[in-house]
Amino acid sequence: MVSVIDVVQVLTQQTDYQTARKYWNKLKQRLGKEGSRSVTDCHRLKLPAAHGKNNLTDVTTAETLLRRNGRA
């Protein structure tokens, strides 16, 4: 499982985690309206954050991330 926000942060070349998180939240909203399975295949797990506490974050598999359009 990988953190979706971490992947978004790398792909959008964001240095700020919060900006990447906001980007993912907006994208997740739009994909959900389109009926994309990519969003429903994401799960929320508690992962360790930079500040040492565990935060809920969206995670998914590499297979889901690499689907062409999320509808496979």
PyMOL Python script that loads the backbone (N, CA, C, O; Angstrom):
from pymol import cmd

cmd.read_pdbstr("""\
ATOM      1  N   MET A   1       0.845  -1.181   0.000  1.00  0.00           N
ATOM      2  CA  MET A   1       0.000   0.000   0.000  1.00  0.00           C
ATOM      3  C   MET A   1       0.886   1.239   0.000  1.00  0.00           C
ATOM      4  O   MET A   1       1.937   1.269   0.642  1.00  0.00           O
ATOM      5  N   VAL A   2       0.452   2.246  -0.720  1.00  0.00           N
ATOM      6  CA  VAL A   2       1.189   3.506  -0.791  1.00  0.00           C
ATOM      7  C   VAL A   2       0.250   4.662  -0.469  1.00  0.00           C
ATOM      8  O   VAL A   2      -0.954   4.589  -0.711  1.00  0.00           O
ATOM      9  N   SER A   3       0.817   5.716   0.073  1.00  0.00           N
ATOM     10  CA  SER A   3       0.051   6.915   0.373  1.00  0.00           C
ATOM     11  C   SER A   3      -0.228   7.667  -0.923  1.00  0.00           C
ATOM     12  O   SER A   3       0.702   8.019  -1.648  1.00  0.00           O
ATOM     13  N   VAL A   4      -1.489   7.910  -1.216  1.00  0.00           N
ATOM     14  CA  VAL A   4      -1.863   8.618  -2.433  1.00  0.00           C
ATOM     15  C   VAL A   4      -1.311  10.044  -2.404  1.00  0.00           C
ATOM     16  O   VAL A   4      -0.853  10.549  -3.429  1.00  0.00           O
ATOM     17  N   ILE A   5      -1.351  10.679  -1.266  1.00  0.00           N
ATOM     18  CA  ILE A   5      -0.856  12.057  -1.167  1.00  0.00           C
ATOM     19  C   ILE A   5       0.640  12.120  -1.439  1.00  0.00           C
ATOM     20  O   ILE A   5       1.110  13.065  -2.073  1.00  0.00           O
ATOM     21  N   ASP A   6       1.393  11.135  -0.973  1.00  0.00           N
ATOM     22  CA  ASP A   6       2.828  11.106  -1.265  1.00  0.00           C
ATOM     23  C   ASP A   6       3.076  11.013  -2.770  1.00  0.00           C
ATOM     24  O   ASP A   6       3.961  11.683  -3.301  1.00  0.00           O
ATOM     25  N   VAL A   7       2.292  10.181  -3.451  1.00  0.00           N
ATOM     26  CA  VAL A   7       2.439  10.042  -4.900  1.00  0.00           C
ATOM     27  C   VAL A   7       2.061  11.343  -5.602  1.00  0.00           C
ATOM     28  O   VAL A   7       2.763  11.791  -6.508  1.00  0.00           O
ATOM     29  N   VAL A   8       0.956  11.946  -5.182  1.00  0.00           N
ATOM     30  CA  VAL A   8       0.530  13.227  -5.765  1.00  0.00           C
ATOM     31  C   VAL A   8       1.605  14.288  -5.544  1.00  0.00           C
ATOM     32  O   VAL A   8       1.890  15.081  -6.441  1.00  0.00           O
ATOM     33  N   GLN A   9       2.192  14.302  -4.368  1.00  0.00           N
ATOM     34  CA  GLN A   9       3.226  15.285  -4.045  1.00  0.00           C
ATOM     35  C   GLN A   9       4.420  15.147  -4.998  1.00  0.00           C
ATOM     36  O   GLN A   9       4.966  16.150  -5.458  1.00  0.00           O
ATOM     37  N   VAL A  10       4.816  13.933  -5.287  1.00  0.00           N
ATOM     38  CA  VAL A  10       5.945  13.702  -6.199  1.00  0.00           C
ATOM     39  C   VAL A  10       5.556  14.069  -7.631  1.00  0.00           C
ATOM     40  O   VAL A  10       6.308  14.755  -8.323  1.00  0.00           O
ATOM     41  N   LEU A  11       4.391  13.615  -8.073  1.00  0.00           N
ATOM     42  CA  LEU A  11       3.986  13.860  -9.458  1.00  0.00           C
ATOM     43  C   LEU A  11       3.744  15.334  -9.767  1.00  0.00           C
ATOM     44  O   LEU A  11       3.992  15.786 -10.885  1.00  0.00           O
ATOM     45  N   THR A  12       3.266  16.075  -8.786  1.00  0.00           N
ATOM     46  CA  THR A  12       3.017  17.505  -9.003  1.00  0.00           C
ATOM     47  C   THR A  12       4.203  18.361  -8.589  1.00  0.00           C
ATOM     48  O   THR A  12       4.163  19.586  -8.701  1.00  0.00           O
ATOM     49  N   GLN A  13       5.256  17.712  -8.110  1.00  0.00           N
ATOM     50  CA  GLN A  13       6.494  18.386  -7.691  1.00  0.00           C
ATOM     51  C   GLN A  13       6.226  19.458  -6.628  1.00  0.00           C
ATOM     52  O   GLN A  13       6.783  20.554  -6.670  1.00  0.00           O
ATOM     53  N   GLN A  14       5.354  19.103  -5.674  1.00  0.00           N
ATOM     54  CA  GLN A  14       5.025  20.001  -4.576  1.00  0.00           C
ATOM     55  C   GLN A  14       6.011  19.798  -3.434  1.00  0.00           C
ATOM     56  O   GLN A  14       6.288  18.666  -3.037  1.00  0.00           O
ATOM     57  N   THR A  15       6.528  20.879  -2.917  1.00  0.00           N
ATOM     58  CA  THR A  15       7.397  20.762  -1.748  1.00  0.00           C
ATOM     59  C   THR A  15       6.574  20.774  -0.464  1.00  0.00           C
ATOM     60  O   THR A  15       7.040  20.316   0.580  1.00  0.00           O
ATOM     61  N   ASP A  16       5.364  21.292  -0.540  1.00  0.00           N
ATOM     62  CA  ASP A  16       4.496  21.415   0.624  1.00  0.00           C
ATOM     63  C   ASP A  16       3.473  20.280   0.657  1.00  0.00           C
ATOM     64  O   ASP A  16       2.677  20.125  -0.270  1.00  0.00           O
ATOM     65  N   TYR A  17       3.500  19.495   1.721  1.00  0.00           N
ATOM     66  CA  TYR A  17       2.587  18.366   1.871  1.00  0.00           C
ATOM     67  C   TYR A  17       1.130  18.817   1.876  1.00  0.00           C
ATOM     68  O   TYR A  17       0.277  18.157   1.282  1.00  0.00           O
ATOM     69  N   GLN A  18       0.836  19.930   2.537  1.00  0.00           N
ATOM     70  CA  GLN A  18      -0.546  20.404   2.635  1.00  0.00           C
ATOM     71  C   GLN A  18      -1.116  20.788   1.269  1.00  0.00           C
ATOM     72  O   GLN A  18      -2.300  20.577   1.008  1.00  0.00           O
ATOM     73  N   THR A  19      -0.276  21.348   0.401  1.00  0.00           N
ATOM     74  CA  THR A  19      -0.721  21.690  -0.947  1.00  0.00           C
ATOM     75  C   THR A  19      -1.056  20.423  -1.720  1.00  0.00           C
ATOM     76  O   THR A  19      -2.058  20.371  -2.433  1.00  0.00           O
ATOM     77  N   ALA A  20      -0.217  19.403  -1.578  1.00  0.00           N
ATOM     78  CA  ALA A  20      -0.478  18.118  -2.232  1.00  0.00           C
ATOM     79  C   ALA A  20      -1.752  17.489  -1.677  1.00  0.00           C
ATOM     80  O   ALA A  20      -2.531  16.904  -2.430  1.00  0.00           O
ATOM     81  N   ARG A  21      -1.969  17.603  -0.383  1.00  0.00           N
ATOM     82  CA  ARG A  21      -3.179  17.054   0.241  1.00  0.00           C
ATOM     83  C   ARG A  21      -4.428  17.742  -0.310  1.00  0.00           C
ATOM     84  O   ARG A  21      -5.417  17.076  -0.615  1.00  0.00           O
ATOM     85  N   LYS A  22      -4.389  19.068  -0.440  1.00  0.00           N
ATOM     86  CA  LYS A  22      -5.532  19.812  -0.989  1.00  0.00           C
ATOM     87  C   LYS A  22      -5.777  19.433  -2.451  1.00  0.00           C
ATOM     88  O   LYS A  22      -6.920  19.295  -2.886  1.00  0.00           O
ATOM     89  N   TYR A  23      -4.680  19.266  -3.203  1.00  0.00           N
ATOM     90  CA  TYR A  23      -4.787  18.853  -4.602  1.00  0.00           C
ATOM     91  C   TYR A  23      -5.485  17.500  -4.696  1.00  0.00           C
ATOM     92  O   TYR A  23      -6.397  17.324  -5.505  1.00  0.00           O
ATOM     93  N   TRP A  24      -5.056  16.540  -3.865  1.00  0.00           N
ATOM     94  CA  TRP A  24      -5.662  15.213  -3.876  1.00  0.00           C
ATOM     95  C   TRP A  24      -7.130  15.283  -3.475  1.00  0.00           C
ATOM     96  O   TRP A  24      -7.961  14.617  -4.091  1.00  0.00           O
ATOM     97  N   ASN A  25      -7.469  16.064  -2.469  1.00  0.00           N
ATOM     98  CA  ASN A  25      -8.866  16.163  -2.041  1.00  0.00           C
ATOM     99  C   ASN A  25      -9.756  16.673  -3.168  1.00  0.00           C
ATOM    100  O   ASN A  25     -10.855  16.156  -3.368  1.00  0.00           O
ATOM    101  N   LYS A  26      -9.297  17.676  -3.902  1.00  0.00           N
ATOM    102  CA  LYS A  26     -10.073  18.227  -5.009  1.00  0.00           C
ATOM    103  C   LYS A  26     -10.178  17.210  -6.146  1.00  0.00           C
ATOM    104  O   LYS A  26     -11.249  17.018  -6.721  1.00  0.00           O
ATOM    105  N   LEU A  27      -9.051  16.560  -6.465  1.00  0.00           N
ATOM    106  CA  LEU A  27      -9.044  15.546  -7.514  1.00  0.00           C
ATOM    107  C   LEU A  27      -9.954  14.379  -7.148  1.00  0.00           C
ATOM    108  O   LEU A  27     -10.687  13.869  -7.995  1.00  0.00           O
ATOM    109  N   LYS A  28      -9.909  13.959  -5.894  1.00  0.00           N
ATOM    110  CA  LYS A  28     -10.750  12.859  -5.412  1.00  0.00           C
ATOM    111  C   LYS A  28     -12.224  13.207  -5.576  1.00  0.00           C
ATOM    112  O   LYS A  28     -13.031  12.357  -5.954  1.00  0.00           O
ATOM    113  N   GLN A  29     -12.570  14.453  -5.292  1.00  0.00           N
ATOM    114  CA  GLN A  29     -13.942  14.936  -5.455  1.00  0.00           C
ATOM    115  C   GLN A  29     -14.375  14.824  -6.917  1.00  0.00           C
ATOM    116  O   GLN A  29     -15.451  14.306  -7.217  1.00  0.00           O
ATOM    117  N   ARG A  30     -13.535  15.309  -7.814  1.00  0.00           N
ATOM    118  CA  ARG A  30     -13.859  15.292  -9.248  1.00  0.00           C
ATOM    119  C   ARG A  30     -13.946  13.863  -9.784  1.00  0.00           C
ATOM    120  O   ARG A  30     -14.856  13.539 -10.548  1.00  0.00           O
ATOM    121  N   LEU A  31     -13.012  13.018  -9.388  1.00  0.00           N
ATOM    122  CA  LEU A  31     -13.035  11.625  -9.845  1.00  0.00           C
ATOM    123  C   LEU A  31     -14.267  10.899  -9.329  1.00  0.00           C
ATOM    124  O   LEU A  31     -14.854  10.080 -10.037  1.00  0.00           O
ATOM    125  N   GLY A  32     -14.657  11.198  -8.098  1.00  0.00           N
ATOM    126  CA  GLY A  32     -15.857  10.589  -7.523  1.00  0.00           C
ATOM    127  C   GLY A  32     -17.103  10.945  -8.311  1.00  0.00           C
ATOM    128  O   GLY A  32     -17.967  10.094  -8.526  1.00  0.00           O
ATOM    129  N   LYS A  33     -17.204  12.197  -8.746  1.00  0.00           N
ATOM    130  CA  LYS A  33     -18.350  12.648  -9.548  1.00  0.00           C
ATOM    131  C   LYS A  33     -18.381  11.949 -10.898  1.00  0.00           C
ATOM    132  O   LYS A  33     -19.453  11.723 -11.459  1.00  0.00           O
ATOM    133  N   GLU A  34     -17.192  11.602 -11.429  1.00  0.00           N
ATOM    134  CA  GLU A  34     -17.103  10.918 -12.712  1.00  0.00           C
ATOM    135  C   GLU A  34     -17.343   9.420 -12.584  1.00  0.00           C
ATOM    136  O   GLU A  34     -17.467   8.722 -13.591  1.00  0.00           O
ATOM    137  N   GLY A  35     -17.410   8.927 -11.365  1.00  0.00           N
ATOM    138  CA  GLY A  35     -17.643   7.510 -11.137  1.00  0.00           C
ATOM    139  C   GLY A  35     -16.388   6.660 -11.221  1.00  0.00           C
ATOM    140  O   GLY A  35     -16.472   5.456 -11.466  1.00  0.00           O
ATOM    141  N   SER A  36     -15.244   7.257 -11.026  1.00  0.00           N
ATOM    142  CA  SER A  36     -13.979   6.537 -11.102  1.00  0.00           C
ATOM    143  C   SER A  36     -13.836   5.540  -9.963  1.00  0.00           C
ATOM    144  O   SER A  36     -14.077   5.879  -8.804  1.00  0.00           O
ATOM    145  N   ARG A  37     -13.448   4.318 -10.285  1.00  0.00           N
ATOM    146  CA  ARG A  37     -13.221   3.302  -9.259  1.00  0.00           C
ATOM    147  C   ARG A  37     -11.953   3.572  -8.482  1.00  0.00           C
ATOM    148  O   ARG A  37     -11.786   3.049  -7.380  1.00  0.00           O
ATOM    149  N   SER A  38     -11.049   4.381  -9.031  1.00  0.00           N
ATOM    150  CA  SER A  38      -9.801   4.673  -8.329  1.00  0.00           C
ATOM    151  C   SER A  38     -10.069   5.240  -6.947  1.00  0.00           C
ATOM    152  O   SER A  38      -9.353   4.932  -5.994  1.00  0.00           O
ATOM    153  N   VAL A  39     -11.086   6.059  -6.838  1.00  0.00           N
ATOM    154  CA  VAL A  39     -11.410   6.673  -5.548  1.00  0.00           C
ATOM    155  C   VAL A  39     -11.995   5.639  -4.598  1.00  0.00           C
ATOM    156  O   VAL A  39     -11.662   5.633  -3.413  1.00  0.00           O
ATOM    157  N   THR A  40     -12.852   4.776  -5.095  1.00  0.00           N
ATOM    158  CA  THR A  40     -13.452   3.780  -4.206  1.00  0.00           C
ATOM    159  C   THR A  40     -12.453   2.701  -3.817  1.00  0.00           C
ATOM    160  O   THR A  40     -12.651   2.002  -2.824  1.00  0.00           O
ATOM    161  N   ASP A  41     -11.379   2.561  -4.593  1.00  0.00           N
ATOM    162  CA  ASP A  41     -10.347   1.575  -4.266  1.00  0.00           C
ATOM    163  C   ASP A  41      -9.298   2.130  -3.306  1.00  0.00           C
ATOM    164  O   ASP A  41      -8.323   1.447  -2.991  1.00  0.00           O
ATOM    165  N   CYS A  42      -9.490   3.353  -2.843  1.00  0.00           N
ATOM    166  CA  CYS A  42      -8.597   3.941  -1.839  1.00  0.00           C
ATOM    167  C   CYS A  42      -9.180   3.675  -0.453  1.00  0.00           C
ATOM    168  O   CYS A  42     -10.395   3.715  -0.259  1.00  0.00           O
ATOM    169  N   HIS A  43      -8.320   3.411   0.479  1.00  0.00           N
ATOM    170  CA  HIS A  43      -8.747   3.147   1.852  1.00  0.00           C
ATOM    171  C   HIS A  43      -7.999   4.092   2.783  1.00  0.00           C
ATOM    172  O   HIS A  43      -6.908   4.558   2.455  1.00  0.00           O
ATOM    173  N   ARG A  44      -8.573   4.367   3.920  1.00  0.00           N
ATOM    174  CA  ARG A  44      -7.925   5.259   4.880  1.00  0.00           C
ATOM    175  C   ARG A  44      -7.277   4.433   5.976  1.00  0.00           C
ATOM    176  O   ARG A  44      -7.928   3.628   6.643  1.00  0.00           O
ATOM    177  N   LEU A  45      -5.984   4.650   6.146  1.00  0.00           N
ATOM    178  CA  LEU A  45      -5.226   3.981   7.192  1.00  0.00           C
ATOM    179  C   LEU A  45      -4.447   5.018   7.986  1.00  0.00           C
ATOM    180  O   LEU A  45      -4.140   6.101   7.485  1.00  0.00           O
ATOM    181  N   LYS A  46      -4.132   4.674   9.227  1.00  0.00           N
ATOM    182  CA  LYS A  46      -3.285   5.553  10.026  1.00  0.00           C
ATOM    183  C   LYS A  46      -1.830   5.251   9.699  1.00  0.00           C
ATOM    184  O   LYS A  46      -1.361   4.127   9.882  1.00  0.00           O
ATOM    185  N   LEU A  47      -1.121   6.267   9.212  1.00  0.00           N
ATOM    186  CA  LEU A  47       0.292   6.135   8.897  1.00  0.00           C
ATOM    187  C   LEU A  47       1.084   7.158   9.692  1.00  0.00           C
ATOM    188  O   LEU A  47       0.562   8.228  10.005  1.00  0.00           O
ATOM    189  N   PRO A  48       2.334   6.855  10.024  1.00  0.00           N
ATOM    190  CA  PRO A  48       3.153   7.819  10.758  1.00  0.00           C
ATOM    191  C   PRO A  48       3.417   9.066   9.919  1.00  0.00           C
ATOM    192  O   PRO A  48       3.748   8.977   8.737  1.00  0.00           O
ATOM    193  N   ALA A  49       3.264  10.218  10.547  1.00  0.00           N
ATOM    194  CA  ALA A  49       3.502  11.502   9.878  1.00  0.00           C
ATOM    195  C   ALA A  49       4.858  12.058  10.320  1.00  0.00           C
ATOM    196  O   ALA A  49       5.495  11.526  11.229  1.00  0.00           O
ATOM    197  N   ALA A  50       5.278  13.122   9.670  1.00  0.00           N
ATOM    198  CA  ALA A  50       6.574  13.738   9.967  1.00  0.00           C
ATOM    199  C   ALA A  50       6.666  14.187  11.427  1.00  0.00           C
ATOM    200  O   ALA A  50       7.751  14.181  12.009  1.00  0.00           O
ATOM    201  N   HIS A  51       5.531  14.576  12.021  1.00  0.00           N
ATOM    202  CA  HIS A  51       5.540  15.065  13.400  1.00  0.00           C
ATOM    203  C   HIS A  51       5.505  13.930  14.429  1.00  0.00           C
ATOM    204  O   HIS A  51       5.451  14.180  15.633  1.00  0.00           O
ATOM    205  N   GLY A  52       5.537  12.677  13.946  1.00  0.00           N
ATOM    206  CA  GLY A  52       5.628  11.542  14.850  1.00  0.00           C
ATOM    207  C   GLY A  52       4.302  10.897  15.216  1.00  0.00           C
ATOM    208  O   GLY A  52       4.284   9.781  15.735  1.00  0.00           O
ATOM    209  N   LYS A  53       3.206  11.570  14.958  1.00  0.00           N
ATOM    210  CA  LYS A  53       1.896  10.997  15.265  1.00  0.00           C
ATOM    211  C   LYS A  53       1.373  10.255  14.042  1.00  0.00           C
ATOM    212  O   LYS A  53       1.858  10.445  12.927  1.00  0.00           O
ATOM    213  N   ASN A  54       0.380   9.411  14.269  1.00  0.00           N
ATOM    214  CA  ASN A  54      -0.265   8.708  13.167  1.00  0.00           C
ATOM    215  C   ASN A  54      -1.447   9.517  12.658  1.00  0.00           C
ATOM    216  O   ASN A  54      -2.297   9.951  13.436  1.00  0.00           O
ATOM    217  N   ASN A  55      -1.494   9.716  11.337  1.00  0.00           N
ATOM    218  CA  ASN A  55      -2.594  10.436  10.704  1.00  0.00           C
ATOM    219  C   ASN A  55      -3.328   9.517   9.751  1.00  0.00           C
ATOM    220  O   ASN A  55      -2.721   8.654   9.118  1.00  0.00           O
ATOM    221  N   LEU A  56      -4.651   9.705   9.648  1.00  0.00           N
ATOM    222  CA  LEU A  56      -5.412   8.983   8.639  1.00  0.00           C
ATOM    223  C   LEU A  56      -5.033   9.532   7.272  1.00  0.00           C
ATOM    224  O   LEU A  56      -5.007  10.747   7.075  1.00  0.00           O
ATOM    225  N   THR A  57      -4.742   8.654   6.335  1.00  0.00           N
ATOM    226  CA  THR A  57      -4.413   9.081   4.981  1.00  0.00           C
ATOM    227  C   THR A  57      -4.945   8.059   3.987  1.00  0.00           C
ATOM    228  O   THR A  57      -5.073   6.878   4.312  1.00  0.00           O
ATOM    229  N   ASP A  58      -5.251   8.510   2.784  1.00  0.00           N
ATOM    230  CA  ASP A  58      -5.725   7.605   1.738  1.00  0.00           C
ATOM    231  C   ASP A  58      -4.557   6.786   1.223  1.00  0.00           C
ATOM    232  O   ASP A  58      -3.499   7.327   0.901  1.00  0.00           O
ATOM    233  N   VAL A  59      -4.755   5.488   1.147  1.00  0.00           N
ATOM    234  CA  VAL A  59      -3.737   4.589   0.609  1.00  0.00           C
ATOM    235  C   VAL A  59      -4.385   3.712  -0.457  1.00  0.00           C
ATOM    236  O   VAL A  59      -5.599   3.509  -0.470  1.00  0.00           O
ATOM    237  N   THR A  60      -3.555   3.208  -1.335  1.00  0.00           N
ATOM    238  CA  THR A  60      -4.036   2.311  -2.376  1.00  0.00           C
ATOM    239  C   THR A  60      -2.886   1.423  -2.828  1.00  0.00           C
ATOM    240  O   THR A  60      -1.757   1.565  -2.358  1.00  0.00           O
ATOM    241  N   THR A  61      -3.175   0.527  -3.725  1.00  0.00           N
ATOM    242  CA  THR A  61      -2.145  -0.362  -4.257  1.00  0.00           C
ATOM    243  C   THR A  61      -1.521   0.256  -5.504  1.00  0.00           C
ATOM    244  O   THR A  61      -2.097   1.154  -6.119  1.00  0.00           O
ATOM    245  N   ALA A  62      -0.363  -0.222  -5.862  1.00  0.00           N
ATOM    246  CA  ALA A  62       0.305   0.242  -7.081  1.00  0.00           C
ATOM    247  C   ALA A  62      -0.562  -0.077  -8.301  1.00  0.00           C
ATOM    248  O   ALA A  62      -0.610   0.703  -9.253  1.00  0.00           O
ATOM    249  N   GLU A  63      -1.234  -1.207  -8.270  1.00  0.00           N
ATOM    250  CA  GLU A  63      -2.110  -1.593  -9.390  1.00  0.00           C
ATOM    251  C   GLU A  63      -3.195  -0.545  -9.626  1.00  0.00           C
ATOM    252  O   GLU A  63      -3.448  -0.164 -10.768  1.00  0.00           O
ATOM    253  N   THR A  64      -3.834  -0.080  -8.563  1.00  0.00           N
ATOM    254  CA  THR A  64      -4.881   0.927  -8.690  1.00  0.00           C
ATOM    255  C   THR A  64      -4.308   2.241  -9.215  1.00  0.00           C
ATOM    256  O   THR A  64      -4.919   2.894 -10.062  1.00  0.00           O
ATOM    257  N   LEU A  65      -3.138   2.626  -8.714  1.00  0.00           N
ATOM    258  CA  LEU A  65      -2.507   3.868  -9.174  1.00  0.00           C
ATOM    259  C   LEU A  65      -2.174   3.847 -10.652  1.00  0.00           C
ATOM    260  O   LEU A  65      -2.230   4.883 -11.314  1.00  0.00           O
ATOM    261  N   LEU A  66      -1.832   2.689 -11.174  1.00  0.00           N
ATOM    262  CA  LEU A  66      -1.361   2.598 -12.554  1.00  0.00           C
ATOM    263  C   LEU A  66      -2.447   2.250 -13.568  1.00  0.00           C
ATOM    264  O   LEU A  66      -2.146   2.099 -14.752  1.00  0.00           O
ATOM    265  N   ARG A  67      -3.678   2.121 -13.142  1.00  0.00           N
ATOM    266  CA  ARG A  67      -4.766   1.876 -14.090  1.00  0.00           C
ATOM    267  C   ARG A  67      -4.889   3.051 -15.031  1.00  0.00           C
ATOM    268  O   ARG A  67      -4.654   4.197 -14.648  1.00  0.00           O
ATOM    269  N   ARG A  68      -5.260   2.761 -16.266  1.00  0.00           N
ATOM    270  CA  ARG A  68      -5.349   3.816 -17.286  1.00  0.00           C
ATOM    271  C   ARG A  68      -6.371   4.883 -16.913  1.00  0.00           C
ATOM    272  O   ARG A  68      -6.044   6.070 -16.909  1.00  0.00           O
ATOM    273  N   ASN A  69      -7.589   4.489 -16.605  1.00  0.00           N
ATOM    274  CA  ASN A  69      -8.619   5.482 -16.326  1.00  0.00           C
ATOM    275  C   ASN A  69      -9.396   5.189 -15.049  1.00  0.00           C
ATOM    276  O   ASN A  69     -10.398   5.849 -14.775  1.00  0.00           O
ATOM    277  N   GLY A  70      -8.957   4.225 -14.274  1.00  0.00           N
ATOM    278  CA  GLY A  70      -9.611   3.941 -13.007  1.00  0.00           C
ATOM    279  C   GLY A  70     -10.910   3.190 -13.135  1.00  0.00           C
ATOM    280  O   GLY A  70     -11.606   3.007 -12.136  1.00  0.00           O
ATOM    281  N   ARG A  71     -11.268   2.742 -14.337  1.00  0.00           N
ATOM    282  CA  ARG A  71     -12.545   2.053 -14.527  1.00  0.00           C
ATOM    283  C   ARG A  71     -12.359   0.595 -14.900  1.00  0.00           C
ATOM    284  O   ARG A  71     -13.316  -0.074 -15.289  1.00  0.00           O
ATOM    285  N   ALA A  72     -11.152   0.105 -14.787  1.00  0.00           N
ATOM    286  CA  ALA A  72     -10.860  -1.277 -15.194  1.00  0.00           C
ATOM    287  C   ALA A  72     -11.504  -2.282 -14.261  1.00  0.00           C
ATOM    288  O   ALA A  72     -11.359  -3.488 -14.458  1.00  0.00           O
TER     289      ALA A  72
END
""", "prot")
cmd.dss("prot")
cmd.show_as("cartoon", "prot")
cmd.util.cbc("prot")
cmd.orient("prot")
